[in-house]
Amino acid sequence: MKFFKVSLFSSLITIIKVLSGFVVSKFVALFVGPSGVALLGQFTNFSTIVFSLSNGSIGTGVVKYTAEYQEDDVETKKLFSTAFRISLYCSVFIGLVIVLFCQSLSKIVLFNDSYYSVFIIFGLAIVFFSLNTLFSSILNGQSDIKYFSSINIITTIVNVIISVILVKYFKLYGALISVCIIHFFTFFYSLFVLRNQKWFSLSNFKGEINKKYLGKLSGFSLIAITGAICVPLSQMFVRDLIVSQIDLQSAGYWQGMMRVSDGYLMIIVTSLNLYYLPKLSSLKTDLDLAKEVIFAFKVYIPITIFGCICIYFLRFFIIDVLYTKEFYSMEDLFFYQLLGDIMKVASCIIGYLLVAKAMTKTAVFTESFFALMLYILSFLLIKYRGLNGVTFAFFINYVIYFIILLFIFRSTIFTIWELIFKTDKK
């Protein structure tokens, strides 16, 4: 029952987010064109990297230990106060760096120093994002889907309204600003919604940093930072590769494809984050972990395959609705991108065991290695297949990643699966 409740609410949140993202994409495509879509994607990747550093990427750890110790007020207080101070110190420091080097960053990230004011606003927004992420992680760990949904839905709707207005009147500059300012509204709305919650008390956050939880969160922080940096960084390098090998317009087509891919996959990923990860974190035995993995494969893979099939056959309609006829050239990118998405979901289901088992070194290595592999494969294949080579590289990369994960967990997953099936037969 809990799974279906979480899935229902996570689907609602994600559908609203996806639709909102597509509305913004449509406006950006109309008012800015493919080159603007590419630059917005570049800034979004950069902001993802910086935001992950702004709170030490402790969100996953906070989810795990909140779920694990939610009945223990003493441990909870130590966890929350430590997480709060890490979030505050990291975000203030990084925000100041962004503001001080705003012109240089504008030139490096957006190839033009005239957007320096965007980076000033971005630097100021980082503290608010960091605290928003902390509150969201606590709600996630407590499986408090009601408040989690309320905050996400309202802020997403407000975000799309603000974004559309800014894009319409300020074009690319407005689109860039919209990435930053939503975090101000989200913070103050969260304060209002959560003000009467028992855990949302100043006394839970004003303690000193606890060394035990600093160590525990650091392990998850390393995993999350690696993922949060490597994935967008590899996308930035791939985008730069497309620009240098083909042109900026083609980079816009690829970004449009990534937007479609990320949009519908968000439904799966949100459910995995809200239900699957906390569930894995609360399980103690390998047998229970294996059963949960099997359940996840039975549920998420068929849904992903069905979604990919629908998207492929509706690709021209999707391009018309989300973008403009100028984006028809991206039609050739759908096939291998969608195959890669199926393998990505399969890899995520197994890969979350790295987090549940706190396999920090393995998680960091695999995340880094396959981010680099994506760039290398894209570099090699773009010469032979053009822009389509990038999506082909994406597919091959996740096939290899999935195989490696199967090998890593060969002694746990497959052995336990065999035991389960023997038990079922009996």
N, C-alpha and C positions, 0 to 999 in steps of 0.2 A: 504493500500500500504506500509506504514511504517513497519507494522508487517512482511510482506513478505520479504521486503528488509533486515530488521534486521535478520530475520530467515535465509535467504539465506547466508548472510555473517557470521553469528554465526555458521551455519552448516559447512561452508567452514573452518573456524578457527578450529572448534572442530574436524572435520574429519582429518585435518592435524595433530592436536595434538594427536588424538587417534592413528592414524597410526604411528606417531613418537614414542609414548609411547609403542606401540606393537613391533616396531622394536627393541627398547632398551630392552624390556622384553625378546624378542627372543634371543638376544645376551647374556643377563645375564643368561638365562636358559641354553644356550649352553656352556658358558664358566665357569659358577659358580655353576649351579644346584639349586635344590629346597632350600637348606639351604641358599645359597646366595640371592635368591629371598626373603626369609623370613627376612634376615638381612637388605636388601635394603628397604623392606617395613617398618621395624622398624625405620630406619634412616629417611625415608620419613615422617612417622608419627611424629617423633620428630621435624623435620624441619618445618612441618606445624604448630605445636604448637608454636615454637619459632618465626616463621615469623609472626604469627598472633599478637604476643605481640610486635613485633619490630616496628610497626607503631600505636600501640594502638588499632588496629582493627577498624580504623575509616573509612575504605573504603566504607562500605554501607552508612554511614552517609554522606560522601562526594558526593556519587552518588545522594542521595536524595536531598540534599540542592543545589547541582550544577544544577540539573534539575529544582528545584523550583525557584532559583534566577538567572538563566542564563541571564536574560535580565537586571539585576541590577548590574552594575559594582562595586558600592560601597560595597554591601553585598558580592559579589563574591570575592573581594579583601580581606575582613575580613575573609571569609571562607578559602581561599587558604593559606593565611599567617598563620592562626591558625593551619590548617592541616599540613602545611610544618614543623612548629616548633615541633609539637607533634611527627611527623614521625622521624625527625632528632634526637631529644633528646632521644626518646625511643630506637631507633635503635643503637645509639652510646653506650648507657648504656648497653644494652643487649649484643651487640657485644663484648664489653670488658669483660663482665662476662663469656661469652662462651670461649673466648681466655684464660682467666686466669685459668679456671677450665677444660681445654680441656682433660687432662688425666682422670680425674674422670668421666667426661661425657662419654668418650669413653668406659670406663669399665661398666658404668651403662646402656647405650643405646645399645652398640654393644657387651657387655660381654667380651671385650678385650681392654686393654689400648693401644694397638699398633696402633690404628687408631687415635691417638690424633691430628696428623697433619691435618686430615680431618676437625676436629672441629675448628682448627685455621683458615683454609680457609673459613669455614662456618661462623665464627664470623666476618671476614672481609667483607663477602658478604652481611651481614644483612642490612647495611646502603643502599646499592644499591637496594636490594629488596624492602625496605621500600619506597624509592623514586619512584621506578618503579610502585609500587602499587598505589601511590598517583596520578601519571600521568594517569595511566590506569583508575582510578576511575573518574577523571575529564572528560576524553574522554567519558566514559560510561554515566555519568550524562548529558553530552551535546549531547548524541546520535550521536557522531561523529564516525560513523561506519567505514569510510574510513581510518582514521589514526589508529583507534583501530585495524582494521583488518591487516593493513600493518605491524604494530609493532609485533603483535602476530604471524603472519604467518612467517615472516622473522626470528624472533628469535627462533621460534619452529624448523624450518628447520636447522638452525645453531646448535641448541642444540642437535638434533638427530645425526648430523654428528660428533660433538665433543664427545658425549656420546658413540657412536659406537667405535670410535677410542680408547677412554680411556678404555672401557670394554675389547676390544680385546687385548690390550697390558698390561693393569694393573689389569685385572680381577675385583674382588670385590672392590678393592681400587679405581679403575677408575670409577666404577659405582657410588660410594659414592661421589667422587669429582665432577662428572658431575651434581649432584643435586645442587651444590654450584656455580660453575663458570659461568653458563649461565646468572646470574644476573648482572655480570660485563658487558658483551656484551650488554644485553638488555638496561642497563642504558645509555651507550654511543650512542647506535643506536637511542634511544628515543630522546636524546638531538639533534641529527642530523636531525631527521625527524620533530620534533616539533619546531625547532628553529625559524621559521617564523610565527608561530601561534600567534594571537593577545593575547590570554590569557597566553601564555607561555613567560611572561615577568618577569624579576627580580622584578619589582616594585609590582607585584601581590603576591610575596612570602616573601618579606622582612619586612612586618609589624609585630607588636607585637601580642601576643596571645590575641584574643578577648574573653572576659569572656562569652558572650552570646553563641558564637559558641563552646567554650570549653564545656559548659554545654550541648548543643545540641548534639555534637559529642560524648560526654561521654556516653549518653544513648545508642546510637547505638554501641559504642565501647564495652559496657558491653555485649550486645546481641551477637556481632560478636566474642568477645573473648571467651565467653562461648561455642559457637558452634565450634569455631576453636580449642579450647582446649579439650572439652569433647569428640568429635567424634574421633579424632586420639588417644587420651589418652585411650578411651575405647577399641579401636582396638589394642593398645599396650598391654593392660591388657588381652584381649582375646587371642592375639598371645602368650603371656607368659603362659596363661592357657593351650593352645593347646600344647605348648612345654613341660610343666610340666606333663600334663595328658596323652599326646600321645608321640609326638617327634617333633624335629625341621623340619624333612622332611614333616610332615603333616601340619605344620605351613606354609611351602612353598606352598603346594597345596592350602590352604585357601587363601594365599596372591595372588596366581595366579588367583583364582576365583574373588577376590576383584578387581584385575587389569582389568579383563574382564568387570565386572559390572561397575566399575568407568569409564571405557573407553567409552562405548556406552551411559551411562547416562550423560556424559559430554556434549553431543550434546543438550540434553534437558535442563540441568542446565545452560549452557552458554546462550541459548536463553531466559531462565527465567531471568537471571541476566541482559542481555542486553536490553531486551524489557519489560518483565513483571514487574520487580521491579521498574524501572524508571517510567513506566506507572502508576502503583499503587500509587507511591509517588506523582505524579502530579494530581491525582484525589482528589476531595474535598468532594463529597457526597457519602453516603452509597449505593445509587442506582447505581452510576457509578462504584463503587468498585465491587458490586455484578455482574454487567454485565461483567466486565473484568474477574472475577473469572470463571463465566460460560463459557466465550469464551476460557479461558485457559484449562478448563476441556475438552471441545469439541475438542481442537486441540492436546494437549499434551498427554492425556491418551490413545487415540487410537494409536498414534504413538509409545508410550511406549509398549503397549500390542503387537503390531505387531512386534516390535523389539525383545521383549522377546521370542515370539514364534519362530521367525527365529533363534535366538541364541540357543534356546533349541534343536531344530532339527539339528542344525549344530555344536553341541558342540564338537564332536570328531574331526571334520575338524578344528574347532577353536583351539583346543588343539594342533593339529599337526602343524598348521601354526604358532601359537604364542609361543609354548613351544616345548617340546619333548615328546616322548612316555613315558618318565619317569613320566610325569604329568597326565597320564590317570586316576589315582586314584581320581582326582578332578572332574571327570564326575558326580559323585554322588551328588555334591554340587550345581549343576545348578538349579534344580527344585525350591527349596524353596528360593534360592538367587534371582531368577528372579521374583518370586511372591512378595518377599520383595521389589524389585526394583519398581514394579508397585505401591505398597502402599507408597513407599518413595516419588515418584513423586506426587502422589495425596496429600500427607501430605505437600510437599513443596508448592504446589499451594495455599493451605489454610494458611499454616504457614507463608507465606510472608506477610499476612495481619497483623501479629504481628509487623512486621517492619514498614509497611505502616501506621499503627495506633500508632506506637511508644509505644507498650505495653511491656515495658522493663522487668518488674518484671515477667510477665507471660512467656515471651520468655526465659528468663534466667532459670526459674524454669523447664519448660517443656524440654528444651535442656539438662539440667543437669540430671533431673530425668530419662529420657529415655536413656541417655548414660549409667547411672548406671544400668538401667533395662536390657540393652543389655548384660552387663557382668553377671548379676545375672542369667538371663535366659540361657546364654551360659554355665555358671557353672553348672546349674541344668541339662540341656539337654545333655551335652556332656557325662555325665555318663551313660545315657540310649541309646543314638543314636550315640555315637562316634563323629567323625568330622562333620558328617551331622547335628548333634544337634546344631552346631554353626549357620548354615544357617537357620535352623528351628527357632532358637531364633531370628534371624534377621527379619524374616517374621512376627512372632508373635509381636515383639516389634513395628514394624511400623503399624500393624493393630490396636494395642491399641493406639498408638500415633495419628493415623488418627481419631479414635473415640473420643478421648479427644479434639482434635481440633474442631471437629464438635460440641461438647458440648460447648466449649468456645464461638464459634461464632453463637450459636443457635438463639440468638435474633437479629442478624444482617443478616447473610447470608440467612437462611431459610425463615425468615419473608419477606425479600426483594425479594427473589426468587418467593415466592407466589404472591407478588404484581405484579411482572413482568409478570408472567404467566396469571394473571387475566387481566392485561392490554392488553396482546397479544390476549386474547380471545375476548375482546371487539373490 
